[in-house]
């Protein structure tokens, strides 16, 4: 089994738990964007968007760089891949367990 940092997974899944943050990440999957561009589709205050951005940054899901007066954000895929690997490991485990149960029930009606 791959070793996962429990704290990092908690940060990642916690960040993914909010629809606005998932929307921000979905937008960033098509390329870099400014904070203003990321905030545009959501009807929330600037401080609320800033809070969501900090949570995503803390989780390692996005990074930002300052270009003049703008902050450009980009998706950091490493943490998403780690979460995907964790999910895949558990999906395989449970599929194997359920397949074994199915075989047992077929052999022992």
N, CA, C and O atoms as CSV, one atom per row, in Angstrom:
chain,resi,resn,atom,element,x,y,z
A,1,UNK,N,N,0.846,-1.187,0.000
A,1,UNK,CA,C,0.000,0.000,0.000
A,1,UNK,C,C,0.888,1.245,0.000
A,1,UNK,O,O,1.939,1.275,0.639
A,2,UNK,N,N,0.457,2.235,-0.705
A,2,UNK,CA,C,1.155,3.512,-0.738
A,2,UNK,C,C,0.920,4.220,0.592
A,2,UNK,O,O,-0.188,4.192,1.128
A,3,UNK,N,N,1.960,4.854,1.120
A,3,UNK,CA,C,1.797,5.624,2.356
A,3,UNK,C,C,1.262,7.009,2.023
A,3,UNK,O,O,1.794,7.708,1.161
A,4,UNK,N,N,0.219,7.383,2.709
A,4,UNK,CA,C,-0.395,8.686,2.504
A,4,UNK,C,C,-0.266,9.478,3.792
A,4,UNK,O,O,-0.369,8.922,4.885
A,5,UNK,N,N,-0.045,10.746,3.664
A,5,UNK,CA,C,-0.049,11.617,4.830
A,5,UNK,C,C,-1.505,11.872,5.210
A,5,UNK,O,O,-2.262,12.480,4.453
A,6,UNK,N,N,-1.874,11.404,6.374
A,6,UNK,CA,C,-3.265,11.582,6.824
A,6,UNK,C,C,-3.620,13.067,6.858
A,6,UNK,O,O,-4.709,13.460,6.437
A,7,UNK,N,N,-2.699,13.888,7.358
A,7,UNK,CA,C,-2.954,15.332,7.428
A,7,UNK,C,C,-3.154,15.917,6.037
A,7,UNK,O,O,-4.057,16.727,5.830
A,8,UNK,N,N,-2.318,15.513,5.079
A,8,UNK,CA,C,-2.447,16.056,3.729
A,8,UNK,C,C,-3.760,15.619,3.086
A,8,UNK,O,O,-4.426,16.419,2.429
A,9,UNK,N,N,-4.132,14.358,3.271
A,9,UNK,CA,C,-5.412,13.900,2.729
A,9,UNK,C,C,-6.577,14.661,3.362
A,9,UNK,O,O,-7.536,15.016,2.677
A,10,UNK,N,N,-6.491,14.908,4.666
A,10,UNK,CA,C,-7.548,15.685,5.331
A,10,UNK,C,C,-7.656,17.082,4.729
A,10,UNK,O,O,-8.757,17.577,4.487
A,11,UNK,N,N,-6.513,17.712,4.489
A,11,UNK,CA,C,-6.524,19.047,3.877
A,11,UNK,C,C,-7.116,19.000,2.471
A,11,UNK,O,O,-7.925,19.851,2.099
A,12,UNK,N,N,-6.706,18.000,1.696
A,12,UNK,CA,C,-7.184,17.880,0.317
A,12,UNK,C,C,-8.692,17.650,0.270
A,12,UNK,O,O,-9.415,18.377,-0.411
A,13,UNK,N,N,-9.162,16.638,0.997
A,13,UNK,CA,C,-10.588,16.337,0.958
A,13,UNK,C,C,-11.415,17.442,1.610
A,13,UNK,O,O,-12.540,17.704,1.185
A,14,UNK,N,N,-10.870,18.089,2.631
A,14,UNK,CA,C,-11.557,19.232,3.233
A,14,UNK,C,C,-11.718,20.365,2.231
A,14,UNK,O,O,-12.771,20.998,2.156
A,15,UNK,N,N,-10.666,20.612,1.463
A,15,UNK,CA,C,-10.729,21.669,0.447
A,15,UNK,C,C,-11.730,21.319,-0.648
A,15,UNK,O,O,-12.415,22.197,-1.172
A,16,UNK,N,N,-11.813,20.045,-0.989
A,16,UNK,CA,C,-12.732,19.613,-2.045
A,16,UNK,C,C,-14.186,19.547,-1.574
A,16,UNK,O,O,-15.088,19.341,-2.386
A,17,UNK,N,N,-14.417,19.716,-0.288
A,17,UNK,CA,C,-15.759,19.557,0.268
A,17,UNK,C,C,-16.705,20.711,-0.051
A,17,UNK,O,O,-17.914,20.583,0.145
A,18,UNK,N,N,-16.186,21.824,-0.534
A,18,UNK,CA,C,-17.048,22.986,-0.777
A,18,UNK,C,C,-17.244,23.202,-2.279
A,18,UNK,O,O,-16.275,23.150,-3.037
A,19,UNK,N,N,-18.485,23.444,-2.719
A,19,UNK,CA,C,-18.749,23.594,-4.152
A,19,UNK,C,C,-18.022,24.776,-4.801
A,19,UNK,O,O,-17.648,24.693,-5.971
A,20,UNK,N,N,-17.817,25.857,-4.077
A,20,UNK,CA,C,-17.095,26.992,-4.672
A,20,UNK,C,C,-15.650,26.597,-4.942
A,20,UNK,O,O,-15.104,26.917,-5.998
A,21,UNK,N,N,-15.029,25.903,-3.992
A,21,UNK,CA,C,-13.637,25.493,-4.196
A,21,UNK,C,C,-13.524,24.483,-5.334
A,21,UNK,O,O,-12.567,24.524,-6.107
A,22,UNK,N,N,-14.488,23.585,-5.440
A,22,UNK,CA,C,-14.474,22.648,-6.575
A,22,UNK,C,C,-14.650,23.404,-7.882
A,22,UNK,O,O,-14.033,23.057,-8.889
A,23,UNK,N,N,-15.489,24.437,-7.875
A,23,UNK,CA,C,-15.679,25.259,-9.071
A,23,UNK,C,C,-14.409,25.989,-9.460
A,23,UNK,O,O,-14.081,26.083,-10.642
A,24,UNK,N,N,-13.695,26.506,-8.475
A,24,UNK,CA,C,-12.427,27.184,-8.743
A,24,UNK,C,C,-11.439,26.209,-9.373
A,24,UNK,O,O,-10.775,26.538,-10.356
A,25,UNK,N,N,-11.343,25.010,-8.806
A,25,UNK,CA,C,-10.415,24.014,-9.353
A,25,UNK,C,C,-10.828,23.576,-10.756
A,25,UNK,O,O,-9.977,23.355,-11.617
A,26,UNK,N,N,-12.137,23.453,-10.982
A,26,UNK,CA,C,-12.611,23.083,-12.322
A,26,UNK,C,C,-12.199,24.144,-13.332
A,26,UNK,O,O,-11.757,23.818,-14.434
A,27,UNK,N,N,-12.341,25.404,-12.960
A,27,UNK,CA,C,-11.924,26.491,-13.865
A,27,UNK,C,C,-10.425,26.439,-14.121
A,27,UNK,O,O,-9.985,26.620,-15.256
A,28,UNK,N,N,-9.635,26.194,-13.078
A,28,UNK,CA,C,-8.182,26.152,-13.234
A,28,UNK,C,C,-7.709,24.945,-14.043
A,28,UNK,O,O,-6.586,24.941,-14.547
A,29,UNK,N,N,-8.547,23.933,-14.171
A,29,UNK,CA,C,-8.153,22.769,-14.970
A,29,UNK,C,C,-7.998,23.131,-16.441
A,29,UNK,O,O,-7.369,22.391,-17.198
A,30,UNK,N,N,-8.567,24.266,-16.855
A,30,UNK,CA,C,-8.410,24.701,-18.246
A,30,UNK,C,C,-7.331,25.766,-18.401
A,30,UNK,O,O,-7.140,26.296,-19.495
A,31,UNK,N,N,-6.621,26.086,-17.314
A,31,UNK,CA,C,-5.510,27.032,-17.412
A,31,UNK,C,C,-5.503,28.061,-16.300
A,31,UNK,O,O,-6.448,28.169,-15.518
A,32,UNK,N,N,-4.421,28.813,-16.248
A,32,UNK,CA,C,-4.254,29.848,-15.225
A,32,UNK,C,C,-5.361,30.894,-15.303
A,32,UNK,O,O,-5.975,31.101,-16.350
A,33,UNK,N,N,-5.599,31.547,-14.162
A,33,UNK,CA,C,-6.611,32.610,-14.111
A,33,UNK,C,C,-6.271,33.556,-12.973
A,33,UNK,O,O,-5.585,33.188,-12.019
A,34,UNK,N,N,-6.760,34.774,-13.091
A,34,UNK,CA,C,-6.601,35.734,-11.998
A,34,UNK,C,C,-7.657,35.443,-10.932
A,34,UNK,O,O,-8.631,34.730,-11.178
A,35,UNK,N,N,-7.446,35.998,-9.770
A,35,UNK,CA,C,-8.432,35.828,-8.700
A,35,UNK,C,C,-9.770,36.428,-9.114
A,35,UNK,O,O,-10.823,35.860,-8.824
A,36,UNK,N,N,-9.734,37.567,-9.788
A,36,UNK,CA,C,-10.980,38.198,-10.252
A,36,UNK,C,C,-11.720,37.279,-11.225
A,36,UNK,O,O,-12.942,37.156,-11.154
A,37,UNK,N,N,-10.985,36.636,-12.131
A,37,UNK,CA,C,-11.617,35.712,-13.087
A,37,UNK,C,C,-12.211,34.506,-12.365
A,37,UNK,O,O,-13.284,34.024,-12.729
A,38,UNK,N,N,-11.516,34.027,-11.349
A,38,UNK,CA,C,-12.013,32.871,-10.602
A,38,UNK,C,C,-13.242,33.216,-9.769
A,38,UNK,O,O,-14.124,32.379,-9.579
A,39,UNK,N,N,-13.295,34.451,-9.272
A,39,UNK,CA,C,-14.403,34.871,-8.408
A,39,UNK,C,C,-15.670,35.190,-9.188
A,39,UNK,O,O,-16.771,35.103,-8.645
A,40,UNK,N,N,-15.523,35.556,-10.453
A,40,UNK,CA,C,-16.644,36.068,-11.248
A,40,UNK,C,C,-17.901,35.191,-11.226
A,40,UNK,O,O,-18.991,35.734,-11.047
A,41,UNK,N,N,-17.811,33.873,-11.398
A,41,UNK,CA,C,-19.047,33.075,-11.448
A,41,UNK,C,C,-19.781,32.925,-10.111
A,41,UNK,O,O,-20.920,32.460,-10.077
A,42,UNK,N,N,-19.133,33.316,-9.020
A,42,UNK,CA,C,-19.714,33.083,-7.702
A,42,UNK,C,C,-20.213,34.389,-7.096
A,42,UNK,O,O,-19.538,35.416,-7.166
A,43,UNK,N,N,-21.379,34.339,-6.512
A,43,UNK,CA,C,-21.965,35.528,-5.890
A,43,UNK,C,C,-21.597,35.557,-4.409
A,43,UNK,O,O,-22.453,35.418,-3.535
A,44,UNK,N,N,-20.303,35.742,-4.150
A,44,UNK,CA,C,-19.821,35.843,-2.774
A,44,UNK,C,C,-18.876,37.039,-2.679
A,44,UNK,O,O,-18.403,37.554,-3.692
A,45,UNK,N,N,-18.617,37.461,-1.470
A,45,UNK,CA,C,-17.766,38.634,-1.245
A,45,UNK,C,C,-16.299,38.327,-1.556
A,45,UNK,O,O,-15.885,37.169,-1.612
A,46,UNK,N,N,-15.537,39.385,-1.754
A,46,UNK,CA,C,-14.099,39.231,-1.985
A,46,UNK,C,C,-13.417,38.538,-0.804
A,46,UNK,O,O,-12.563,37.679,-1.025
A,47,UNK,N,N,-13.765,38.881,0.448
A,47,UNK,CA,C,-13.145,38.155,1.567
A,47,UNK,C,C,-13.475,36.659,1.562
A,47,UNK,O,O,-12.641,35.834,1.937
A,48,UNK,N,N,-14.686,36.316,1.137
A,48,UNK,CA,C,-15.062,34.895,1.076
A,48,UNK,C,C,-14.228,34.168,0.025
A,48,UNK,O,O,-13.755,33.059,0.272
A,49,UNK,N,N,-14.045,34.780,-1.141
A,49,UNK,CA,C,-13.205,34.172,-2.182
A,49,UNK,C,C,-11.776,34.031,-1.674
A,49,UNK,O,O,-11.132,33.007,-1.901
A,50,UNK,N,N,-11.280,35.053,-0.989
A,50,UNK,CA,C,-9.922,34.991,-0.440
A,50,UNK,C,C,-9.779,33.828,0.532
A,50,UNK,O,O,-8.761,33.137,0.540
A,51,UNK,N,N,-10.799,33.617,1.346
A,51,UNK,CA,C,-10.768,32.498,2.294
A,51,UNK,C,C,-10.705,31.167,1.549
A,51,UNK,O,O,-9.924,30.288,1.914
A,52,UNK,N,N,-11.523,31.015,0.511
A,52,UNK,CA,C,-11.498,29.782,-0.281
A,52,UNK,C,C,-10.132,29.581,-0.933
A,52,UNK,O,O,-9.620,28.463,-0.982
A,53,UNK,N,N,-9.551,30.661,-1.428
A,53,UNK,CA,C,-8.239,30.567,-2.073
A,53,UNK,C,C,-7.173,30.120,-1.069
A,53,UNK,O,O,-6.320,29.296,-1.397
A,54,UNK,N,N,-7.220,30.658,0.141
A,54,UNK,CA,C,-6.241,30.269,1.170
A,54,UNK,C,C,-6.372,28.793,1.523
A,54,UNK,O,O,-5.368,28.107,1.717
A,55,UNK,N,N,-7.594,28.305,1.605
A,55,UNK,CA,C,-7.820,26.886,1.913
A,55,UNK,C,C,-7.246,26.013,0.799
A,55,UNK,O,O,-6.590,25.008,1.072
A,56,UNK,N,N,-7.491,26.394,-0.452
A,56,UNK,CA,C,-6.954,25.635,-1.583
A,56,UNK,C,C,-5.428,25.682,-1.607
A,56,UNK,O,O,-4.778,24.681,-1.909
A,57,UNK,N,N,-4.861,26.836,-1.290
A,57,UNK,CA,C,-3.400,26.955,-1.234
A,57,UNK,C,C,-2.820,26.099,-0.117
A,57,UNK,O,O,-1.830,25.396,-0.318
A,58,UNK,N,N,-3.433,26.157,1.054
A,58,UNK,CA,C,-2.947,25.376,2.195
A,58,UNK,C,C,-2.979,23.886,1.883
A,58,UNK,O,O,-2.106,23.138,2.324
A,59,UNK,N,N,-3.975,23.458,1.131
A,59,UNK,CA,C,-4.086,22.055,0.738
A,59,UNK,C,C,-3.113,21.694,-0.384
A,59,UNK,O,O,-2.957,20.518,-0.714
A,60,UNK,N,N,-2.464,22.688,-0.966
A,60,UNK,CA,C,-1.528,22.428,-2.054
A,60,UNK,C,C,-2.195,22.198,-3.393
A,60,UNK,O,O,-1.573,21.678,-4.318
A,61,UNK,N,N,-3.470,22.585,-3.505
A,61,UNK,CA,C,-4.219,22.357,-4.740
A,61,UNK,C,C,-4.069,23.492,-5.742
A,61,UNK,O,O,-4.339,23.308,-6.929
A,62,UNK,N,N,-3.647,24.651,-5.283
A,62,UNK,CA,C,-3.374,25.744,-6.217
A,62,UNK,C,C,-2.200,26.558,-5.709
A,62,UNK,O,O,-1.870,26.553,-4.523
A,63,UNK,N,N,-1.587,27.252,-6.643
A,63,UNK,CA,C,-0.508,28.183,-6.295
A,63,UNK,C,C,-0.821,29.503,-6.973
A,63,UNK,O,O,-1.539,29.554,-7.972
A,64,UNK,N,N,-0.268,30.571,-6.413
A,64,UNK,CA,C,-0.462,31.877,-7.049
A,64,UNK,C,C,0.873,32.599,-7.141
A,64,UNK,O,O,1.756,32.462,-6.295
A,65,UNK,N,N,0.970,33.369,-8.206
A,65,UNK,CA,C,2.142,34.209,-8.425
A,65,UNK,C,C,1.659,35.605,-8.743
A,65,UNK,O,O,0.647,35.800,-9.415
A,66,UNK,N,N,2.403,36.564,-8.245
A,66,UNK,CA,C,2.033,37.951,-8.485
A,66,UNK,C,C,2.675,38.417,-9.786
A,66,UNK,O,O,3.884,38.285,-9.979
A,67,UNK,N,N,1.852,38.960,-10.669
A,67,UNK,CA,C,2.285,39.547,-11.937
A,67,UNK,C,C,1.787,40.986,-11.934
A,67,UNK,O,O,0.625,41.250,-12.243
A,68,UNK,N,N,2.665,41.907,-11.589
A,68,UNK,CA,C,2.229,43.296,-11.464
A,68,UNK,C,C,1.250,43.414,-10.320
A,68,UNK,O,O,1.570,43.070,-9.182
A,69,UNK,N,N,0.059,43.899,-10.617
A,69,UNK,CA,C,-0.973,44.045,-9.586
A,69,UNK,C,C,-1.879,42.827,-9.495
A,69,UNK,O,O,-2.708,42.738,-8.589
A,70,UNK,N,N,-1.731,41.900,-10.414
A,70,UNK,CA,C,-2.597,40.720,-10.442
A,70,UNK,C,C,-1.922,39.524,-9.779
A,70,UNK,O,O,-0.700,39.380,-9.776
A,71,UNK,N,N,-2.765,38.688,-9.226
A,71,UNK,CA,C,-2.319,37.385,-8.735
A,71,UNK,C,C,-2.850,36.347,-9.716
A,71,UNK,O,O,-4.061,36.226,-9.902
A,72,UNK,N,N,-1.952,35.604,-10.338
A,72,UNK,CA,C,-2.354,34.544,-11.263
A,72,UNK,C,C,-2.302,33.221,-10.516
A,72,UNK,O,O,-1.339,32.925,-9.808
A,73,UNK,N,N,-3.341,32.443,-10.683
A,73,UNK,CA,C,-3.456,31.165,-9.979
A,73,UNK,C,C,-3.352,30.018,-10.965
A,73,UNK,O,O,-3.759,30.127,-12.121
A,74,UNK,N,N,-2.798,28.917,-10.484
A,74,UNK,CA,C,-2.733,27.716,-11.314
A,74,UNK,C,C,-3.007,26.489,-10.465
A,74,UNK,O,O,-2.743,26.469,-9.263
A,75,UNK,N,N,-3.533,25.485,-11.105
A,75,UNK,CA,C,-3.845,24.216,-10.463
A,75,UNK,C,C,-2.551,23.458,-10.209
A,75,UNK,O,O,-1.693,23.371,-11.087
A,76,UNK,N,N,-2.415,22.912,-9.013
A,76,UNK,CA,C,-1.284,22.045,-8.679
A,76,UNK,C,C,-1.825,20.624,-8.608
A,76,UNK,O,O,-2.562,20.282,-7.684
A,77,UNK,N,N,-1.465,19.809,-9.568
A,77,UNK,CA,C,-2.099,18.504,-9.730
A,77,UNK,C,C,-1.562,17.413,-8.811
A,77,UNK,O,O,-2.195,16.366,-8.672
A,78,UNK,N,N,-0.419,17.632,-8.187
A,78,UNK,CA,C,0.177,16.581,-7.354
A,78,UNK,C,C,-0.783,16.102,-6.268
A,78,UNK,O,O,-0.963,14.898,-6.083
A,79,UNK,N,N,-1.394,17.033,-5.555
A,79,UNK,CA,C,-2.297,16.652,-4.459
A,79,UNK,C,C,-3.551,15.950,-4.978
A,79,UNK,O,O,-4.076,15.047,-4.327
A,80,UNK,N,N,-4.026,16.365,-6.147
A,80,UNK,CA,C,-5.181,15.690,-6.742
A,80,UNK,C,C,-4.820,14.251,-7.097
A,80,UNK,O,O,-5.617,13.335,-6.891
A,81,UNK,N,N,-3.617,14.058,-7.629
A,81,UNK,CA,C,-3.182,12.694,-7.974
A,81,UNK,C,C,-3.047,11.827,-6.725
A,81,UNK,O,O,-3.376,10.642,-6.756
A,82,UNK,N,N,-2.564,12.409,-5.626
A,82,UNK,CA,C,-2.466,11.652,-4.375
A,82,UNK,C,C,-3.849,11.232,-3.881
A,82,UNK,O,O,-4.037,10.091,-3.458
A,83,UNK,N,N,-4.811,12.144,-3.934
A,83,UNK,CA,C,-6.175,11.817,-3.510
A,83,UNK,C,C,-6.777,10.756,-4.429
A,83,UNK,O,O,-7.459,9.840,-3.969
A,84,UNK,N,N,-6.522,10.887,-5.720
A,84,UNK,CA,C,-7.019,9.907,-6.681
A,84,UNK,C,C,-6.432,8.527,-6.395
A,84,UNK,O,O,-7.145,7.527,-6.461
A,85,UNK,N,N,-5.142,8.465,-6.078
A,85,UNK,CA,C,-4.498,7.184,-5.774
A,85,UNK,C,C,-5.090,6.570,-4.506
A,85,UNK,O,O,-5.287,5.357,-4.436
A,86,UNK,N,N,-5.372,7.402,-3.507
A,86,UNK,CA,C,-5.972,6.908,-2.271
A,86,UNK,C,C,-7.360,6.323,-2.551
A,86,UNK,O,O,-7.697,5.239,-2.075
A,87,UNK,N,N,-8.148,7.051,-3.321
A,87,UNK,CA,C,-9.492,6.576,-3.675
A,87,UNK,C,C,-9.398,5.278,-4.470
A,87,UNK,O,O,-10.137,4.331,-4.201
A,88,UNK,N,N,-8.497,5.228,-5.444
A,88,UNK,CA,C,-8.352,4.034,-6.278
A,88,UNK,C,C,-7.939,2.825,-5.446
A,88,UNK,O,O,-8.452,1.726,-5.658
A,89,UNK,N,N,-7.027,3.011,-4.509
A,89,UNK,CA,C,-6.605,1.908,-3.638
A,89,UNK,C,C,-7.810,1.346,-2.880
A,89,UNK,O,O,-7.997,0.131,-2.819
A,90,UNK,N,N,-8.618,2.224,-2.310
A,90,UNK,CA,C,-9.772,1.773,-1.540
A,90,UNK,C,C,-10.878,1.213,-2.433
A,90,UNK,O,O,-11.595,0.298,-2.027
A,91,UNK,N,N,-11.020,1.740,-3.615
A,91,UNK,CA,C,-11.998,1.186,-4.557
A,91,UNK,C,C,-11.633,-0.251,-4.904
A,91,UNK,O,O,-12.490,-1.134,-4.895
A,92,UNK,N,N,-10.352,-0.483,-5.212
A,92,UNK,CA,C,-9.903,-1.848,-5.542
A,92,UNK,C,C,-10.095,-2.790,-4.357
A,92,UNK,O,O,-10.561,-3.918,-4.519
A,93,UNK,N,N,-9.731,-2.319,-3.168
A,93,UNK,CA,C,-9.887,-3.140,-1.972
A,93,UNK,C,C,-11.331,-3.598,-1.819
A,93,UNK,O,O,-11.597,-4.786,-1.640
A,94,UNK,N,N,-12.264,-2.647,-1.891
A,94,UNK,CA,C,-13.664,-3.008,-1.685
A,94,UNK,C,C,-14.227,-3.821,-2.842
A,94,UNK,O,O,-15.066,-4.693,-2.615
A,95,UNK,N,N,-13.804,-3.572,-4.050
A,95,UNK,CA,C,-14.235,-4.416,-5.167
A,95,UNK,C,C,-13.774,-5.850,-4.959
A,95,UNK,O,O,-14.536,-6.789,-5.191
A,96,UNK,N,N,-12.526,-6.024,-4.520
A,96,UNK,CA,C,-12.012,-7.373,-4.250
A,96,UNK,C,C,-12.812,-8.046,-3.140
A,96,UNK,O,O,-13.143,-9.227,-3.247
A,97,UNK,N,N,-13.122,-7.316,-2.085
A,97,UNK,CA,C,-13.897,-7.880,-0.963
A,97,UNK,C,C,-15.293,-8.275,-1.428
A,97,UNK,O,O,-15.784,-9.349,-1.079
A,98,UNK,N,N,-15.928,-7.419,-2.206
A,98,UNK,CA,C,-17.279,-7.720,-2.679
A,98,UNK,C,C,-17.281,-8.878,-3.667
A,98,UNK,O,O,-18.207,-9.690,-3.668
A,99,UNK,N,N,-16.244,-8.962,-4.514
A,99,UNK,CA,C,-16.128,-10.107,-5.424
A,99,UNK,C,C,-15.965,-11.403,-4.636
A,99,UNK,O,O,-16.566,-12.420,-4.982
A,100,UNK,N,N,-15.157,-11.372,-3.580
A,100,UNK,CA,C,-14.963,-12.559,-2.743
A,100,UNK,C,C,-16.275,-12.952,-2.062
A,100,UNK,O,O,-16.598,-14.137,-1.979
A,101,UNK,N,N,-17.019,-11.983,-1.585
A,101,UNK,CA,C,-18.312,-12.262,-0.963
A,101,UNK,C,C,-19.268,-12.875,-1.976
A,101,UNK,O,O,-19.977,-13.834,-1.669
A,102,UNK,N,N,-19.284,-12.321,-3.180
A,102,UNK,CA,C,-20.158,-12.861,-4.224
A,102,UNK,C,C,-19.804,-14.320,-4.523
A,102,UNK,O,O,-20.694,-15.163,-4.629
A,103,UNK,N,N,-18.514,-14.619,-4.658
A,103,UNK,CA,C,-18.094,-16.005,-4.914
A,103,UNK,C,C,-18.515,-16.920,-3.764
A,103,UNK,O,O,-19.010,-18.024,-3.990
A,104,UNK,N,N,-18.318,-16.462,-2.559
A,104,UNK,CA,C,-18.691,-17.255,-1.389
A,104,UNK,C,C,-20.189,-17.554,-1.399
A,104,UNK,O,O,-20.601,-18.689,-1.163
A,105,UNK,N,N,-20.992,-16.543,-1.669
A,105,UNK,CA,C,-22.442,-16.737,-1.669
A,105,UNK,C,C,-22.895,-17.652,-2.794
A,105,UNK,O,O,-23.862,-18.397,-2.631
A,106,UNK,N,N,-22.212,-17.611,-3.936
A,106,UNK,CA,C,-22.551,-18.514,-5.039
A,106,UNK,C,C,-22.190,-19.953,-4.701
A,106,UNK,O,O,-22.904,-20.885,-5.073
A,107,UNK,N,N,-21.076,-20.129,-3.994
A,107,UNK,CA,C,-20.614,-21.476,-3.645
A,107,UNK,C,C,-21.341,-22.044,-2.430
A,107,UNK,O,O,-21.339,-23.257,-2.223
A,108,UNK,N,N,-21.952,-21.198,-1.639
A,108,UNK,CA,C,-22.620,-21.615,-0.403
A,108,UNK,C,C,-24.030,-21.024,-0.340
A,108,UNK,O,O,-24.306,-20.126,0.455
A,109,UNK,N,N,-24.910,-21.542,-1.189
A,109,UNK,CA,C,-26.264,-20.958,-1.246
A,109,UNK,C,C,-27.089,-21.143,0.006
A,109,UNK,O,O,-28.233,-20.693,0.064
